[in-house]
Amino acid sequence: MSNPIQIPAKHFIGSGQLPWLIIGRVPGDDDDTGYLILADDEGQAQQVFVDALHADADSCDDTRAELIERYNADHFITTSQMLA
């Protein structure tokens, strides 16, 4: 059995009570991106992830609309795991 490790809060984004690991990508991108997120529930964690993902990709509303038109989604989530 492995020993749990403590991850300092400075490595998380968001402002909720529970730690989450969310991994996904912008459609058409081959590389997944992961964020450690503090959120009160999974829906909130995923929304923080999507907002951060598109902010980092410099996606504007038009870009997101084009992604939805082409891929039927503006993001893909491949992992959504509470870490508690």
PDB file of N, CA, C and O in Angstrom:
ATOM      1  N   MET A   1       0.847  -1.184   0.000  1.00  0.00           N
ATOM      2  CA  MET A   1       0.000   0.000   0.000  1.00  0.00           C
ATOM      3  C   MET A   1       0.886   1.238   0.000  1.00  0.00           C
ATOM      4  O   MET A   1       1.840   1.326   0.772  1.00  0.00           O
ATOM      5  N   SER A   2       0.574   2.172  -0.849  1.00  0.00           N
ATOM      6  CA  SER A   2       1.372   3.388  -0.938  1.00  0.00           C
ATOM      7  C   SER A   2       0.912   4.411   0.088  1.00  0.00           C
ATOM      8  O   SER A   2      -0.229   4.387   0.551  1.00  0.00           O
ATOM      9  N   ASN A   3       1.808   5.292   0.425  1.00  0.00           N
ATOM     10  CA  ASN A   3       1.496   6.366   1.367  1.00  0.00           C
ATOM     11  C   ASN A   3       0.864   7.524   0.612  1.00  0.00           C
ATOM     12  O   ASN A   3       1.353   7.914  -0.448  1.00  0.00           O
ATOM     13  N   PRO A   4      -0.223   8.081   1.151  1.00  0.00           N
ATOM     14  CA  PRO A   4      -0.824   9.242   0.494  1.00  0.00           C
ATOM     15  C   PRO A   4       0.121  10.440   0.561  1.00  0.00           C
ATOM     16  O   PRO A   4       0.901  10.580   1.503  1.00  0.00           O
ATOM     17  N   ILE A   5       0.037  11.289  -0.443  1.00  0.00           N
ATOM     18  CA  ILE A   5       0.842  12.501  -0.449  1.00  0.00           C
ATOM     19  C   ILE A   5      -0.064  13.719  -0.336  1.00  0.00           C
ATOM     20  O   ILE A   5      -1.219  13.693  -0.762  1.00  0.00           O
ATOM     21  N   GLN A   6       0.459  14.752   0.224  1.00  0.00           N
ATOM     22  CA  GLN A   6      -0.272  16.011   0.344  1.00  0.00           C
ATOM     23  C   GLN A   6       0.115  16.902  -0.831  1.00  0.00           C
ATOM     24  O   GLN A   6       1.300  17.093  -1.106  1.00  0.00           O
ATOM     25  N   ILE A   7      -0.872  17.441  -1.516  1.00  0.00           N
ATOM     26  CA  ILE A   7      -0.629  18.370  -2.612  1.00  0.00           C
ATOM     27  C   ILE A   7      -1.008  19.761  -2.118  1.00  0.00           C
ATOM     28  O   ILE A   7      -2.160  19.993  -1.751  1.00  0.00           O
ATOM     29  N   PRO A   8      -0.062  20.679  -2.104  1.00  0.00           N
ATOM     30  CA  PRO A   8      -0.375  22.031  -1.631  1.00  0.00           C
ATOM     31  C   PRO A   8      -1.482  22.696  -2.460  1.00  0.00           C
ATOM     32  O   PRO A   8      -1.583  22.487  -3.669  1.00  0.00           O
ATOM     33  N   ALA A   9      -2.289  23.481  -1.797  1.00  0.00           N
ATOM     34  CA  ALA A   9      -3.433  24.144  -2.439  1.00  0.00           C
ATOM     35  C   ALA A   9      -2.999  25.041  -3.594  1.00  0.00           C
ATOM     36  O   ALA A   9      -3.779  25.265  -4.519  1.00  0.00           O
ATOM     37  N   LYS A  10      -1.768  25.560  -3.561  1.00  0.00           N
ATOM     38  CA  LYS A  10      -1.313  26.460  -4.630  1.00  0.00           C
ATOM     39  C   LYS A  10      -1.276  25.780  -5.997  1.00  0.00           C
ATOM     40  O   LYS A  10      -1.203  26.464  -7.018  1.00  0.00           O
ATOM     41  N   HIS A  11      -1.324  24.447  -6.035  1.00  0.00           N
ATOM     42  CA  HIS A  11      -1.298  23.717  -7.301  1.00  0.00           C
ATOM     43  C   HIS A  11      -2.688  23.494  -7.893  1.00  0.00           C
ATOM     44  O   HIS A  11      -2.819  22.918  -8.972  1.00  0.00           O
ATOM     45  N   PHE A  12      -3.711  23.944  -7.198  1.00  0.00           N
ATOM     46  CA  PHE A  12      -5.092  23.758  -7.635  1.00  0.00           C
ATOM     47  C   PHE A  12      -5.661  25.056  -8.189  1.00  0.00           C
ATOM     48  O   PHE A  12      -5.245  26.146  -7.795  1.00  0.00           O
ATOM     49  N   ILE A  13      -6.626  24.931  -9.117  1.00  0.00           N
ATOM     50  CA  ILE A  13      -7.420  26.069  -9.538  1.00  0.00           C
ATOM     51  C   ILE A  13      -8.839  25.832  -9.018  1.00  0.00           C
ATOM     52  O   ILE A  13      -9.197  24.699  -8.696  1.00  0.00           O
ATOM     53  N   GLY A  14      -9.634  26.868  -8.936  1.00  0.00           N
ATOM     54  CA  GLY A  14     -10.990  26.738  -8.413  1.00  0.00           C
ATOM     55  C   GLY A  14     -11.038  27.092  -6.941  1.00  0.00           C
ATOM     56  O   GLY A  14     -10.014  27.375  -6.320  1.00  0.00           O
ATOM     57  N   SER A  15     -12.254  27.072  -6.387  1.00  0.00           N
ATOM     58  CA  SER A  15     -12.408  27.543  -5.001  1.00  0.00           C
ATOM     59  C   SER A  15     -13.377  26.689  -4.188  1.00  0.00           C
ATOM     60  O   SER A  15     -13.950  27.181  -3.216  1.00  0.00           O
ATOM     61  N   GLY A  16     -13.572  25.459  -4.550  1.00  0.00           N
ATOM     62  CA  GLY A  16     -14.487  24.603  -3.810  1.00  0.00           C
ATOM     63  C   GLY A  16     -13.805  23.864  -2.681  1.00  0.00           C
ATOM     64  O   GLY A  16     -12.690  24.203  -2.285  1.00  0.00           O
ATOM     65  N   GLN A  17     -14.484  22.849  -2.162  1.00  0.00           N
ATOM     66  CA  GLN A  17     -14.003  22.106  -0.996  1.00  0.00           C
ATOM     67  C   GLN A  17     -13.329  20.771  -1.325  1.00  0.00           C
ATOM     68  O   GLN A  17     -12.551  20.258  -0.520  1.00  0.00           O
ATOM     69  N   LEU A  18     -13.619  20.206  -2.497  1.00  0.00           N
ATOM     70  CA  LEU A  18     -13.134  18.864  -2.821  1.00  0.00           C
ATOM     71  C   LEU A  18     -12.085  18.900  -3.935  1.00  0.00           C
ATOM     72  O   LEU A  18     -12.221  19.668  -4.886  1.00  0.00           O
ATOM     73  N   PRO A  19     -11.035  18.071  -3.822  1.00  0.00           N
ATOM     74  CA  PRO A  19     -10.005  18.037  -4.863  1.00  0.00           C
ATOM     75  C   PRO A  19     -10.396  17.104  -6.012  1.00  0.00           C
ATOM     76  O   PRO A  19     -10.887  15.997  -5.789  1.00  0.00           O
ATOM     77  N   TRP A  20     -10.174  17.563  -7.228  1.00  0.00           N
ATOM     78  CA  TRP A  20     -10.508  16.798  -8.439  1.00  0.00           C
ATOM     79  C   TRP A  20      -9.327  16.819  -9.399  1.00  0.00           C
ATOM     80  O   TRP A  20      -8.557  17.779  -9.435  1.00  0.00           O
ATOM     81  N   LEU A  21      -9.195  15.755 -10.172  1.00  0.00           N
ATOM     82  CA  LEU A  21      -8.290  15.721 -11.313  1.00  0.00           C
ATOM     83  C   LEU A  21      -9.170  15.605 -12.550  1.00  0.00           C
ATOM     84  O   LEU A  21      -9.902  14.628 -12.707  1.00  0.00           O
ATOM     85  N   ILE A  22      -9.099  16.595 -13.421  1.00  0.00           N
ATOM     86  CA  ILE A  22      -9.863  16.578 -14.663  1.00  0.00           C
ATOM     87  C   ILE A  22      -8.852  16.637 -15.810  1.00  0.00           C
ATOM     88  O   ILE A  22      -7.970  17.495 -15.829  1.00  0.00           O
ATOM     89  N   ILE A  23      -8.993  15.714 -16.766  1.00  0.00           N
ATOM     90  CA  ILE A  23      -8.107  15.643 -17.923  1.00  0.00           C
ATOM     91  C   ILE A  23      -8.967  15.635 -19.178  1.00  0.00           C
ATOM     92  O   ILE A  23     -10.011  14.984 -19.219  1.00  0.00           O
ATOM     93  N   GLY A  24      -8.528  16.352 -20.191  1.00  0.00           N
ATOM     94  CA  GLY A  24      -9.248  16.374 -21.457  1.00  0.00           C
ATOM     95  C   GLY A  24      -8.500  17.207 -22.469  1.00  0.00           C
ATOM     96  O   GLY A  24      -7.328  17.536 -22.285  1.00  0.00           O
ATOM     97  N   ARG A  25      -9.198  17.548 -23.549  1.00  0.00           N
ATOM     98  CA  ARG A  25      -8.548  18.318 -24.606  1.00  0.00           C
ATOM     99  C   ARG A  25      -9.580  19.061 -25.457  1.00  0.00           C
ATOM    100  O   ARG A  25     -10.781  18.793 -25.410  1.00  0.00           O
ATOM    101  N   VAL A  26      -9.061  19.987 -26.219  1.00  0.00           N
ATOM    102  CA  VAL A  26      -9.846  20.677 -27.232  1.00  0.00           C
ATOM    103  C   VAL A  26      -9.910  19.742 -28.439  1.00  0.00           C
ATOM    104  O   VAL A  26      -8.881  19.182 -28.817  1.00  0.00           O
ATOM    105  N   PRO A  27     -11.068  19.552 -29.053  1.00  0.00           N
ATOM    106  CA  PRO A  27     -11.157  18.695 -30.230  1.00  0.00           C
ATOM    107  C   PRO A  27     -10.163  19.131 -31.312  1.00  0.00           C
ATOM    108  O   PRO A  27      -9.976  20.322 -31.564  1.00  0.00           O
ATOM    109  N   GLY A  28      -9.535  18.140 -31.940  1.00  0.00           N
ATOM    110  CA  GLY A  28      -8.538  18.414 -32.962  1.00  0.00           C
ATOM    111  C   GLY A  28      -7.133  18.502 -32.414  1.00  0.00           C
ATOM    112  O   GLY A  28      -6.171  18.501 -33.182  1.00  0.00           O
ATOM    113  N   ASP A  29      -6.992  18.579 -31.094  1.00  0.00           N
ATOM    114  CA  ASP A  29      -5.681  18.611 -30.449  1.00  0.00           C
ATOM    115  C   ASP A  29      -5.336  17.187 -30.019  1.00  0.00           C
ATOM    116  O   ASP A  29      -6.185  16.483 -29.471  1.00  0.00           O
ATOM    117  N   ASP A  30      -4.111  16.764 -30.261  1.00  0.00           N
ATOM    118  CA  ASP A  30      -3.693  15.407 -29.910  1.00  0.00           C
ATOM    119  C   ASP A  30      -3.256  15.266 -28.460  1.00  0.00           C
ATOM    120  O   ASP A  30      -3.151  14.148 -27.955  1.00  0.00           O
ATOM    121  N   ASP A  31      -3.002  16.370 -27.786  1.00  0.00           N
ATOM    122  CA  ASP A  31      -2.466  16.326 -26.432  1.00  0.00           C
ATOM    123  C   ASP A  31      -3.544  16.613 -25.391  1.00  0.00           C
ATOM    124  O   ASP A  31      -4.285  17.590 -25.497  1.00  0.00           O
ATOM    125  N   ASP A  32      -3.617  15.747 -24.390  1.00  0.00           N
ATOM    126  CA  ASP A  32      -4.521  15.994 -23.272  1.00  0.00           C
ATOM    127  C   ASP A  32      -3.907  17.013 -22.319  1.00  0.00           C
ATOM    128  O   ASP A  32      -2.687  17.145 -22.229  1.00  0.00           O
ATOM    129  N   THR A  33      -4.769  17.724 -21.618  1.00  0.00           N
ATOM    130  CA  THR A  33      -4.374  18.679 -20.591  1.00  0.00           C
ATOM    131  C   THR A  33      -5.054  18.268 -19.297  1.00  0.00           C
ATOM    132  O   THR A  33      -6.225  17.888 -19.304  1.00  0.00           O
ATOM    133  N   GLY A  34      -4.337  18.339 -18.197  1.00  0.00           N
ATOM    134  CA  GLY A  34      -4.913  18.002 -16.905  1.00  0.00           C
ATOM    135  C   GLY A  34      -4.783  19.156 -15.932  1.00  0.00           C
ATOM    136  O   GLY A  34      -3.788  19.880 -15.930  1.00  0.00           O
ATOM    137  N   TYR A  35      -5.807  19.314 -15.104  1.00  0.00           N
ATOM    138  CA  TYR A  35      -5.791  20.343 -14.066  1.00  0.00           C
ATOM    139  C   TYR A  35      -6.223  19.720 -12.748  1.00  0.00           C
ATOM    140  O   TYR A  35      -7.121  18.880 -12.704  1.00  0.00           O
ATOM    141  N   LEU A  36      -5.569  20.147 -11.679  1.00  0.00           N
ATOM    142  CA  LEU A  36      -6.025  19.855 -10.323  1.00  0.00           C
ATOM    143  C   LEU A  36      -6.979  20.987  -9.953  1.00  0.00           C
ATOM    144  O   LEU A  36      -6.634  22.165 -10.049  1.00  0.00           O
ATOM    145  N   ILE A  37      -8.176  20.613  -9.530  1.00  0.00           N
ATOM    146  CA  ILE A  37      -9.240  21.594  -9.329  1.00  0.00           C
ATOM    147  C   ILE A  37      -9.875  21.401  -7.960  1.00  0.00           C
ATOM    148  O   ILE A  37     -10.092  20.271  -7.522  1.00  0.00           O
ATOM    149  N   LEU A  38     -10.171  22.505  -7.290  1.00  0.00           N
ATOM    150  CA  LEU A  38     -10.976  22.485  -6.078  1.00  0.00           C
ATOM    151  C   LEU A  38     -12.389  22.908  -6.452  1.00  0.00           C
ATOM    152  O   LEU A  38     -12.595  23.995  -6.992  1.00  0.00           O
ATOM    153  N   ALA A  39     -13.365  22.043  -6.162  1.00  0.00           N
ATOM    154  CA  ALA A  39     -14.755  22.322  -6.511  1.00  0.00           C
ATOM    155  C   ALA A  39     -15.667  21.611  -5.524  1.00  0.00           C
ATOM    156  O   ALA A  39     -15.240  20.691  -4.826  1.00  0.00           O
ATOM    157  N   ASP A  40     -16.908  22.034  -5.468  1.00  0.00           N
ATOM    158  CA  ASP A  40     -17.861  21.431  -4.541  1.00  0.00           C
ATOM    159  C   ASP A  40     -18.523  20.179  -5.111  1.00  0.00           C
ATOM    160  O   ASP A  40     -19.052  19.364  -4.357  1.00  0.00           O
ATOM    161  N   ASP A  41     -18.499  20.019  -6.434  1.00  0.00           N
ATOM    162  CA  ASP A  41     -19.055  18.810  -7.052  1.00  0.00           C
ATOM    163  C   ASP A  41     -18.411  18.611  -8.425  1.00  0.00           C
ATOM    164  O   ASP A  41     -17.670  19.470  -8.903  1.00  0.00           O
ATOM    165  N   GLU A  42     -18.699  17.483  -9.042  1.00  0.00           N
ATOM    166  CA  GLU A  42     -18.068  17.149 -10.311  1.00  0.00           C
ATOM    167  C   GLU A  42     -18.453  18.116 -11.435  1.00  0.00           C
ATOM    168  O   GLU A  42     -17.613  18.477 -12.259  1.00  0.00           O
ATOM    169  N   GLY A  43     -19.698  18.525 -11.466  1.00  0.00           N
ATOM    170  CA  GLY A  43     -20.129  19.472 -12.492  1.00  0.00           C
ATOM    171  C   GLY A  43     -19.363  20.779 -12.412  1.00  0.00           C
ATOM    172  O   GLY A  43     -18.939  21.321 -13.433  1.00  0.00           O
ATOM    173  N   GLN A  44     -19.187  21.282 -11.206  1.00  0.00           N
ATOM    174  CA  GLN A  44     -18.435  22.520 -11.018  1.00  0.00           C
ATOM    175  C   GLN A  44     -16.975  22.312 -11.419  1.00  0.00           C
ATOM    176  O   GLN A  44     -16.385  23.177 -12.066  1.00  0.00           O
ATOM    177  N   ALA A  45     -16.389  21.178 -11.044  1.00  0.00           N
ATOM    178  CA  ALA A  45     -14.997  20.884 -11.394  1.00  0.00           C
ATOM    179  C   ALA A  45     -14.825  20.847 -12.909  1.00  0.00           C
ATOM    180  O   ALA A  45     -13.860  21.392 -13.444  1.00  0.00           O
ATOM    181  N   GLN A  46     -15.758  20.207 -13.592  1.00  0.00           N
ATOM    182  CA  GLN A  46     -15.659  20.126 -15.044  1.00  0.00           C
ATOM    183  C   GLN A  46     -15.832  21.487 -15.695  1.00  0.00           C
ATOM    184  O   GLN A  46     -15.178  21.769 -16.699  1.00  0.00           O
ATOM    185  N   GLN A  47     -16.691  22.337 -15.156  1.00  0.00           N
ATOM    186  CA  GLN A  47     -16.862  23.677 -15.721  1.00  0.00           C
ATOM    187  C   GLN A  47     -15.604  24.517 -15.526  1.00  0.00           C
ATOM    188  O   GLN A  47     -15.212  25.258 -16.428  1.00  0.00           O
ATOM    189  N   VAL A  48     -14.971  24.414 -14.369  1.00  0.00           N
ATOM    190  CA  VAL A  48     -13.703  25.125 -14.140  1.00  0.00           C
ATOM    191  C   VAL A  48     -12.658  24.625 -15.139  1.00  0.00           C
ATOM    192  O   VAL A  48     -11.898  25.417 -15.697  1.00  0.00           O
ATOM    193  N   PHE A  49     -12.626  23.300 -15.363  1.00  0.00           N
ATOM    194  CA  PHE A  49     -11.691  22.716 -16.336  1.00  0.00           C
ATOM    195  C   PHE A  49     -11.930  23.296 -17.726  1.00  0.00           C
ATOM    196  O   PHE A  49     -10.989  23.752 -18.375  1.00  0.00           O
ATOM    197  N   VAL A  50     -13.169  23.283 -18.184  1.00  0.00           N
ATOM    198  CA  VAL A  50     -13.494  23.760 -19.537  1.00  0.00           C
ATOM    199  C   VAL A  50     -13.106  25.230 -19.681  1.00  0.00           C
ATOM    200  O   VAL A  50     -12.524  25.619 -20.694  1.00  0.00           O
ATOM    201  N   ASP A  51     -13.420  26.037 -18.688  1.00  0.00           N
ATOM    202  CA  ASP A  51     -13.075  27.461 -18.748  1.00  0.00           C
ATOM    203  C   ASP A  51     -11.559  27.649 -18.832  1.00  0.00           C
ATOM    204  O   ASP A  51     -11.081  28.454 -19.630  1.00  0.00           O
ATOM    205  N   ALA A  52     -10.800  26.912 -18.014  1.00  0.00           N
ATOM    206  CA  ALA A  52      -9.342  27.023 -18.023  1.00  0.00           C
ATOM    207  C   ALA A  52      -8.751  26.485 -19.326  1.00  0.00           C
ATOM    208  O   ALA A  52      -7.807  27.059 -19.870  1.00  0.00           O
ATOM    209  N   LEU A  53      -9.305  25.391 -19.817  1.00  0.00           N
ATOM    210  CA  LEU A  53      -8.825  24.787 -21.057  1.00  0.00           C
ATOM    211  C   LEU A  53      -8.927  25.778 -22.215  1.00  0.00           C
ATOM    212  O   LEU A  53      -7.974  25.959 -22.973  1.00  0.00           O
ATOM    213  N   HIS A  54     -10.089  26.416 -22.345  1.00  0.00           N
ATOM    214  CA  HIS A  54     -10.278  27.361 -23.442  1.00  0.00           C
ATOM    215  C   HIS A  54      -9.509  28.655 -23.216  1.00  0.00           C
ATOM    216  O   HIS A  54      -9.067  29.277 -24.182  1.00  0.00           O
ATOM    217  N   ALA A  55      -9.339  29.070 -21.983  1.00  0.00           N
ATOM    218  CA  ALA A  55      -8.525  30.261 -21.701  1.00  0.00           C
ATOM    219  C   ALA A  55      -7.073  30.002 -22.110  1.00  0.00           C
ATOM    220  O   ALA A  55      -6.445  30.858 -22.732  1.00  0.00           O
ATOM    221  N   ASP A  56      -6.543  28.836 -21.768  1.00  0.00           N
ATOM    222  CA  ASP A  56      -5.169  28.504 -22.134  1.00  0.00           C
ATOM    223  C   ASP A  56      -4.993  28.346 -23.642  1.00  0.00           C
ATOM    224  O   ASP A  56      -3.914  28.616 -24.170  1.00  0.00           O
ATOM    225  N   ALA A  57      -6.036  27.914 -24.335  1.00  0.00           N
ATOM    226  CA  ALA A  57      -5.986  27.735 -25.786  1.00  0.00           C
ATOM    227  C   ALA A  57      -6.335  29.024 -26.540  1.00  0.00           C
ATOM    228  O   ALA A  57      -6.337  29.043 -27.770  1.00  0.00           O
ATOM    229  N   ASP A  58      -6.629  30.099 -25.798  1.00  0.00           N
ATOM    230  CA  ASP A  58      -7.042  31.371 -26.400  1.00  0.00           C
ATOM    231  C   ASP A  58      -8.244  31.206 -27.328  1.00  0.00           C
ATOM    232  O   ASP A  58      -8.320  31.842 -28.379  1.00  0.00           O
ATOM    233  N   SER A  59      -9.181  30.344 -26.928  1.00  0.00           N
ATOM    234  CA  SER A  59     -10.395  30.108 -27.723  1.00  0.00           C
ATOM    235  C   SER A  59     -11.413  31.214 -27.467  1.00  0.00           C
ATOM    236  O   SER A  59     -11.801  31.457 -26.324  1.00  0.00           O
ATOM    237  N   CYS A  60     -11.834  31.871 -28.520  1.00  0.00           N
ATOM    238  CA  CYS A  60     -12.899  32.862 -28.409  1.00  0.00           C
ATOM    239  C   CYS A  60     -14.238  32.172 -28.687  1.00  0.00           C
ATOM    240  O   CYS A  60     -14.270  30.990 -29.027  1.00  0.00           O
ATOM    241  N   ASP A  61     -15.316  32.897 -28.546  1.00  0.00           N
ATOM    242  CA  ASP A  61     -16.649  32.319 -28.783  1.00  0.00           C
ATOM    243  C   ASP A  61     -16.784  31.770 -30.197  1.00  0.00           C
ATOM    244  O   ASP A  61     -17.396  30.721 -30.399  1.00  0.00           O
ATOM    245  N   ASP A  62     -16.218  32.470 -31.176  1.00  0.00           N
ATOM    246  CA  ASP A  62     -16.298  32.000 -32.555  1.00  0.00           C
ATOM    247  C   ASP A  62     -15.538  30.688 -32.741  1.00  0.00           C
ATOM    248  O   ASP A  62     -16.009  29.788 -33.436  1.00  0.00           O
ATOM    249  N   THR A  63     -14.375  30.581 -32.125  1.00  0.00           N
ATOM    250  CA  THR A  63     -13.588  29.349 -32.211  1.00  0.00           C
ATOM    251  C   THR A  63     -14.349  28.196 -31.581  1.00  0.00           C
ATOM    252  O   THR A  63     -14.393  27.099 -32.137  1.00  0.00           O
ATOM    253  N   ARG A  64     -14.943  28.439 -30.432  1.00  0.00           N
ATOM    254  CA  ARG A  64     -15.709  27.384 -29.761  1.00  0.00           C
ATOM    255  C   ARG A  64     -16.914  26.968 -30.594  1.00  0.00           C
ATOM    256  O   ARG A  64     -17.251  25.785 -30.643  1.00  0.00           O
ATOM    257  N   ALA A  65     -17.570  27.927 -31.251  1.00  0.00           N
ATOM    258  CA  ALA A  65     -18.708  27.606 -32.112  1.00  0.00           C
ATOM    259  C   ALA A  65     -18.259  26.752 -33.299  1.00  0.00           C
ATOM    260  O   ALA A  65     -18.966  25.827 -33.700  1.00  0.00           O
ATOM    261  N   GLU A  66     -17.091  27.056 -33.858  1.00  0.00           N
ATOM    262  CA  GLU A  66     -16.552  26.269 -34.965  1.00  0.00           C
ATOM    263  C   GLU A  66     -16.239  24.837 -34.517  1.00  0.00           C
ATOM    264  O   GLU A  66     -16.491  23.883 -35.253  1.00  0.00           O
ATOM    265  N   LEU A  67     -15.694  24.696 -33.318  1.00  0.00           N
ATOM    266  CA  LEU A  67     -15.415  23.354 -32.784  1.00  0.00           C
ATOM    267  C   LEU A  67     -16.702  22.553 -32.620  1.00  0.00           C
ATOM    268  O   LEU A  67     -16.757  21.371 -32.961  1.00  0.00           O
ATOM    269  N   ILE A  68     -17.722  23.201 -32.101  1.00  0.00           N
ATOM    270  CA  ILE A  68     -19.010  22.518 -31.914  1.00  0.00           C
ATOM    271  C   ILE A  68     -19.598  22.109 -33.258  1.00  0.00           C
ATOM    272  O   ILE A  68     -20.146  21.015 -33.395  1.00  0.00           O
ATOM    273  N   GLU A  69     -19.484  22.986 -34.241  1.00  0.00           N
ATOM    274  CA  GLU A  69     -20.008  22.663 -35.571  1.00  0.00           C
ATOM    275  C   GLU A  69     -19.265  21.472 -36.186  1.00  0.00           C
ATOM    276  O   GLU A  69     -19.874  20.604 -36.811  1.00  0.00           O
ATOM    277  N   ARG A  70     -17.956  21.447 -36.001  1.00  0.00           N
ATOM    278  CA  ARG A  70     -17.151  20.383 -36.629  1.00  0.00           C
ATOM    279  C   ARG A  70     -17.148  19.074 -35.844  1.00  0.00           C
ATOM    280  O   ARG A  70     -17.218  17.997 -36.436  1.00  0.00           O
ATOM    281  N   TYR A  71     -17.066  19.160 -34.499  1.00  0.00           N
ATOM    282  CA  TYR A  71     -16.902  17.970 -33.661  1.00  0.00           C
ATOM    283  C   TYR A  71     -18.104  17.668 -32.762  1.00  0.00           C
ATOM    284  O   TYR A  71     -18.096  16.678 -32.031  1.00  0.00           O
ATOM    285  N   ASN A  72     -19.125  18.506 -32.812  1.00  0.00           N
ATOM    286  CA  ASN A  72     -20.284  18.395 -31.917  1.00  0.00           C
ATOM    287  C   ASN A  72     -19.914  18.597 -30.450  1.00  0.00           C
ATOM    288  O   ASN A  72     -20.659  18.194 -29.557  1.00  0.00           O
ATOM    289  N   ALA A  73     -18.774  19.216 -30.206  1.00  0.00           N
ATOM    290  CA  ALA A  73     -18.328  19.517 -28.840  1.00  0.00           C
ATOM    291  C   ALA A  73     -17.190  20.526 -28.918  1.00  0.00           C
ATOM    292  O   ALA A  73     -16.458  20.570 -29.907  1.00  0.00           O
ATOM    293  N   ASP A  74     -17.043  21.340 -27.866  1.00  0.00           N
ATOM    294  CA  ASP A  74     -15.898  22.249 -27.832  1.00  0.00           C
ATOM    295  C   ASP A  74     -14.829  21.774 -26.859  1.00  0.00           C
ATOM    296  O   ASP A  74     -13.829  22.457 -26.638  1.00  0.00           O
ATOM    297  N   HIS A  75     -15.047  20.600 -26.282  1.00  0.00           N
ATOM    298  CA  HIS A  75     -14.043  19.980 -25.407  1.00  0.00           C
ATOM    299  C   HIS A  75     -14.375  18.498 -25.252  1.00  0.00           C
ATOM    300  O   HIS A  75     -15.516  18.077 -25.441  1.00  0.00           O
ATOM    301  N   PHE A  76     -13.355  17.722 -24.904  1.00  0.00           N
ATOM    302  CA  PHE A  76     -13.541  16.322 -24.531  1.00  0.00           C
ATOM    303  C   PHE A  76     -12.926  16.142 -23.153  1.00  0.00           C
ATOM    304  O   PHE A  76     -11.795  16.566 -22.918  1.00  0.00           O
ATOM    305  N   ILE A  77     -13.662  15.516 -22.239  1.00  0.00           N
ATOM    306  CA  ILE A  77     -13.122  15.165 -20.927  1.00  0.00           C
ATOM    307  C   ILE A  77     -12.864  13.666 -20.934  1.00  0.00           C
ATOM    308  O   ILE A  77     -13.773  12.868 -21.164  1.00  0.00           O
ATOM    309  N   THR A  78     -11.618  13.296 -20.681  1.00  0.00           N
ATOM    310  CA  THR A  78     -11.247  11.875 -20.694  1.00  0.00           C
ATOM    311  C   THR A  78     -11.152  11.276 -19.289  1.00  0.00           C
ATOM    312  O   THR A  78     -11.291  10.066 -19.111  1.00  0.00           O
ATOM    313  N   THR A  79     -10.914  12.133 -18.298  1.00  0.00           N
ATOM    314  CA  THR A  79     -10.844  11.682 -16.903  1.00  0.00           C
ATOM    315  C   THR A  79     -11.465  12.735 -16.015  1.00  0.00           C
ATOM    316  O   THR A  79     -11.189  13.926 -16.159  1.00  0.00           O
ATOM    317  N   SER A  80     -12.312  12.291 -15.089  1.00  0.00           N
ATOM    318  CA  SER A  80     -12.919  13.168 -14.111  1.00  0.00           C
ATOM    319  C   SER A  80     -12.950  12.405 -12.795  1.00  0.00           C
ATOM    320  O   SER A  80     -13.832  11.575 -12.575  1.00  0.00           O
ATOM    321  N   GLN A  81     -11.988  12.684 -11.920  1.00  0.00           N
ATOM    322  CA  GLN A  81     -11.790  11.853 -10.725  1.00  0.00           C
ATOM    323  C   GLN A  81     -11.645  12.714  -9.475  1.00  0.00           C
ATOM    324  O   GLN A  81     -10.794  13.602  -9.413  1.00  0.00           O
ATOM    325  N   MET A  82     -12.489  12.440  -8.481  1.00  0.00           N
ATOM    326  CA  MET A  82     -12.308  13.100  -7.188  1.00  0.00           C
ATOM    327  C   MET A  82     -11.110  12.461  -6.489  1.00  0.00           C
ATOM    328  O   MET A  82     -10.944  11.242  -6.533  1.00  0.00           O
ATOM    329  N   LEU A  83     -10.290  13.266  -5.855  1.00  0.00           N
ATOM    330  CA  LEU A  83      -9.037  12.780  -5.255  1.00  0.00           C
ATOM    331  C   LEU A  83      -9.109  12.552  -3.760  1.00  0.00           C
ATOM    332  O   LEU A  83      -8.097  12.204  -3.152  1.00  0.00           O
ATOM    333  N   ALA A  84     -10.243  12.731  -3.158  1.00  0.00           N
ATOM    334  CA  ALA A  84     -10.346  12.572  -1.693  1.00  0.00           C
ATOM    335  C   ALA A  84     -10.414  11.109  -1.299  1.00  0.00           C
ATOM    336  O   ALA A  84     -10.503  10.793  -0.112  1.00  0.00           O
TER     337      ALA A  84
END
